[in-house]
Amino acid sequence: MLTNNHVISGCSSIQVNSFDAVVVNTSETPDLALLQVFGVGNFHTIEFARTPVDLNSDITVAGFPYAGVLNGINITRGTVSSTGGISGDSTMFQISAPVQPGNSGGVVVNSDGLAVGVVVAKLNPVLEGNIPENVNFAIRGELAKQFLQKSGIEPLLGSTVEELDSTSLADILTGATVFIQCQ
């Protein structure tokens, strides 16, 4: 399982959908971590897009925001607002899909259902007296692919076949998004 390093940093134990997991590899820059899950788990794999995501592309994000308050998986949609991250950080791109604490480490997919990034951050809730709306960030899919390769895993690359409807995207993300608990 791929997630953010900040999600599992400092954990004494990790569970993925109630199955025990261990850290295989981490990177602070980009903020990524690879987990190995033990036990019986039926997890769907999402293939990566072959090319980087373009400005204003439609994207969909999944996660478990505010676990314990909200019930279950949350799917949101938006666009790629900028091809750069905070202060021009080239490891990220900006997305307009709403994300909250608990979305970190979630996959960002394009309209074909292929991974183009990993949710990593949102802008500070109060910036110069304003409340930013839907200013969120994802690690570039190309960097996630490189991280997996350096970890000894060859990422699966998908082919653009046709755009999927929103319900089909939700089905794919529901099968591939896991709840990570850090203790």
Disulfide bonds with the S-S distance in Angstrom:
Cys11-Cys182 1.79
